[in-house]
Amino acid sequence: MQVKTLLELQKDKKMWELFKYNSYWIKDLNRNSSTIKMYKENMKIKYHLRTTDKISDAIDNIDIISNVLSSLK
C-alpha cells in the first residue's frame, strides 16, 4: 500500500476503525490506491455521514420534539 494512502487512512479515526474491522480493503487498496474514493463512500454509508442521512436525522428529531410538545398540551 502506498504511504500516502496509509497516512490518509490513519488521519481519520473512523476510516482507520473501519479499516481494522474490514480488512478485505487491504487487498483492494494495495492493488489500486484510487479505490480510496470507494472506501470513503463505504465509510460514509456505514457511519451515516452522508448529507441525506443528516437531513433524515434532523427530520426525525423535529418529529420527536413536535410529538412531545403535542402530548404536553
SULQUI-V166814 format. One record per residue. N is the residue number from 1. RES is the residue in one letter. PSI is psi in whole degrees, 0 to 359 (* if undefined). Layout:
BEGIN
N;RES;PSI / N;RES;PSI
END
This chain:
BEGIN
1;M;143 / 2;Q;148 / 3;V;323 / 4;K;316 / 5;T;317 / 6;L;318 / 7;L;323 / 8;E;323 / 9;L;318 / 10;Q;338 / 11;K;321 / 12;D;124 / 13;K;318 / 14;K;323 / 15;M;319 / 16;W;321 / 17;E;315 / 18;L;324 / 19;F;321 / 20;K;321 / 21;Y;342 / 22;N;73 / 23;S;352 / 24;Y;343 / 25;W;340 / 26;I;314 / 27;K;314 / 28;D;318 / 29;L;332 / 30;N;321 / 31;R;320 / 32;N;111 / 33;S;349 / 34;S;353 / 35;T;1 / 36;I;330 / 37;K;317 / 38;M;323 / 39;Y;316 / 40;K;319 / 41;E;319 / 42;N;320 / 43;M;318 / 44;K;322 / 45;I;315 / 46;K;317 / 47;Y;10 / 48;H;54 / 49;L;5 / 50;R;160 / 51;T;319 / 52;T;325 / 53;D;319 / 54;K;320 / 55;I;318 / 56;S;318 / 57;D;321 / 58;A;318 / 59;I;319 / 60;D;318 / 61;N;320 / 62;I;319 / 63;D;318 / 64;I;316 / 65;I;317 / 66;S;325 / 67;N;319 / 68;V;315 / 69;L;323 / 70;S;330 / 71;S;337 / 72;L;342 / 73;K;*
END
